[in-house]
Amino acid sequence: MALSGPENTRNCSCPNTLQCLRALPEKLWSKLVEVTKIAKKFGQDHPRRLIHSFKVGVALVMISTLHHFRPSFYAFGDNIMWAVLTVVVVLEFSVGATLGKGLNRMLATFLAGALGVGTHCLANLSGHKGEAVLTPIFIFLIAGTVTLMRFSPRFKVRYDYGMIIFILTFCLVSLSDEKESEMLEIAHERLLTIIIGSCIAVMVCICICPVWAGEDLHNEIAGNMEKLANFFEGFSDEYFNNSDTTQTVQDKSFMHRYKSVLSSKSSEETMAVLARWEPCHGKFKFHHPWKQYLKIGNQTRVCAYKIEALSSYLLHSKQNPHEVQSMIQESCTIISSECGKTLKESSLGVRHMTKSSMPNQHVANAKNAVESLKSVLRTNPWEGADYVDIIAVAAVASLLIDVVDCTEKICEAIEELASLARFVPSQLLHQGTVQPISKRDDSIHVITIDEITPRLYE
Amino acid sequence: MALSGPENTRNCSCPNTLQCLRALPEKLWSKLVEVTKIAKKFGQDHPRRLIHSFKVGVALVMISTLHHFRPSFYAFGDNIMWAVLTVVVVLEFSVGATLGKGLNRMLATFLAGALGVGTHCLANLSGHKGEAVLTPIFIFLIAGTVTLMRFSPRFKVRYDYGMIIFILTFCLVSLSDEKESEMLEIAHERLLTIIIGSCIAVMVCICICPVWAGEDLHNEIAGNMEKLANFFEGFSDEYFNNSDTTQTVQDKSFMHRYKSVLSSKSSEETMAVLARWEPCHGKFKFHHPWKQYLKIGNQTRVCAYKIEALSSYLLHSKQNPHEVQSMIQESCTIISSECGKTLKESSLGVRHMTKSSMPNQHVANAKNAVESLKSVLRTNPWEGADYVDIIAVAAVASLLIDVVDCTEKICEAIEELASLARFVPSQLLHQGTVQPISKRDDSIHVITIDEITPRLYE
């Protein structure tokens, strides 16, 4: 049924235009099918975006219905504009952003309106000519000062939108021609319309599949740790050439997921600011320690920088003689896999808000492996080998030792979060048994985890 | 004269209220002096922010003066609002942002107005009841579709603001009660007011000390390379413990400047988008290759990640035995200093838009030093030493070798920029002489630069 592009062109180049016209409905149908398919795929890939678009439509339809039935607060025909303006600008993707903008808008309109009426009265007292001089002076001073305040990082993150609305409202009130009694009435009506607009936006945002910035931040922090864990889990296979050569590049894409962590700082900071506007929801209380997530995020990024340095050695790993690599293979494999497990366990702990001693045990295992690596090195295993070959392998060993410290710091930051946000202990969730493996120095212990709650991993 | 805080409190707690009142003018004066001092300091620290605030004030005063004299285009009293709204929202810190928002606003208002009038007519044809049904349907479809388009990364970066204005204007026009003939007139007036507002904003933004996003991006990219150069210049002194121990922590702050480069990605990308809106200015033509700056920025960040890994070895450098470090000291010092010189030269080249072969010569020197380091390593210099001590030092050597590649890639990206943006050759600016130094293998050449144009460094 559906016509492909080239066929379409052929159809249109036919000499018979009637034939062309006949093919039109068919072509339109195929186009419609195509668009529907794209929309369906988009909806499956990004359901939240589709829902947000639906929400914007719903909120505006609500406003237009209100407008149609004209309740008493639409006495001023012009005021519908302010409700529409408010809904379009205030309704954002996340609840935090919507609430923040709504509150900013309402508060700023109220304060600027009051100040505007005050200065308007003051200017009026000085006659028509005085007003013509005083009004611009007031506007210049207030707009300039508030613009300066917008640069203050402390205000900017939470009140930037409010300050723009403050300047806007103050100017509009100052420049309005109405008499004071009328002005107060208009101001009252306008504030009410803005409150109605904000309330509709907030209501739609919260009631229809809400997107919580806090929850997103929570999941992103946990997800980032998982990305690093993926790298560590694949690293030793990749580096020591044990990886299956039939694996395609796509299969190894999990090794590169950490790259998104390198530049995650600004998005995490934005989400933390928005999360602070949000009321309690799901697992999160009102005063959830969102700032602590940023600390974890910073430590995760420090670890990601080390991974970036490590990953460059993967490219040339095959150039290093196998006998040089193999000396440190066992310990490095354990360090890498234990770091991976630490991060995976920590990520799960954060995701499900449970306290667990498992990450610390994995860190202890990794540290034991570091000691074991050092004791291997003390036997001077590369005696006689070329140091040009050694240094790249030594760098990997050294970076891996460093990574253990990073992982430990991430664990510490998470423990702090766990105590601030009162995570529940997870003795029931995992059952750990410590299994010593026979090794050269018997100092490495590997912990086997029996998952008795597989639903956690869904 | 000025009273400090505690004295103020003491003054007010005095039993004699009259005395307190007498002190009031003095206190107010001291407060005013304090505020003036803070403002003066702020102005010295951030002159551009102060100027921007001044510009916002001026633009709004211009609008209010226009309003006072009421030219013919202010026939509709309400329309002043649109000019004020436009100026407040459109006038941004940089010319690129202002132009982008202004053009977005004008175009979106025009298109949405036309579409709104069209759908309004269509809805009108179906009678009062039909209109009540059709208008919300149109609003839902258009607002939903445009909101979906806002998620497209391709549109988002340049037209996000325009799409918001499109939804807003379309809804306002659709919901307006005016008859079609009146509507067209209002639409015409409103578009004119928005054009006037945008023009005032753009004019003020360009005419009073303009801030060009492109120039900022250009300087930031050059500045970031300089920050990395600072690190390399200080690294060997710091690592091999030659640094003056009397130097305070503050003196070494230049070693940590590279940290800001780690998270510079998003700000660079924003500036590149804004720069594309800007007309030719100063040294920059209209189609200046702003995207190439992002490539350089990415390469600079990759280098910064390596530096982050290197810097962690600075902390423990004193734990490494001196005899292990000293083996690689000479070559590593040269690599580090040559990388520093490469980056400094490249930064200067970008800053002054000149092509120079000096960075490549420094890269060649660094590569020679790498070869020399390798030949030192081939003599197995650490024979018999403990490998636990060796690996940290080997990691530094290996990372430094890696850094040379990074620096070379930065140079390549800059060369590409130089050919795209037609940088002028700088034979006249530098006079380079190649001085071979007597070395073990005579393979290292050091280039001395005689600056004949010291003004470049101003």
Interface residues (C-beta under 8 A of the other chain):
Chain A: F42 H46 R49 L50 H52 S53 F54 V56 G57 V58 L60 V61 I63 S64 T65 H67 H68 G77 D78 I80 M81 V84 L85 V88 V89 A132 T135 P136 I139 F140 L141 A143 G144 T145 T147 L148 F151 I164 I167 L168 C171 L172 S174 L175 D177 L262 S263 K265 S266 R301 V302 Y305 K306 E308 A309 S312 K374 L377 R378 N380 P381 W382 E383 G384 D386 Y387 V388 I390 I391 A392 A394 A395 A397 S398 L399 I401 D402
Chain B: F42 H46 R49 L50 H52 S53 F54 V56 G57 V58 L60 V61 I63 S64 T65 H67 H68 G77 D78 I80 M81 V84 L85 V88 V89 A132 T135 P136 I139 F140 L141 A143 G144 T145 T147 L148 F151 I164 I167 L168 C171 L172 S174 L175 D177 L262 S263 K265 S266 R301 V302 Y305 K306 E308 A309 S312 K374 L377 R378 N380 P381 W382 E383 G384 D386 Y387 V388 I390 I391 A392 A394 A395 A397 S398 L399 I401 D402
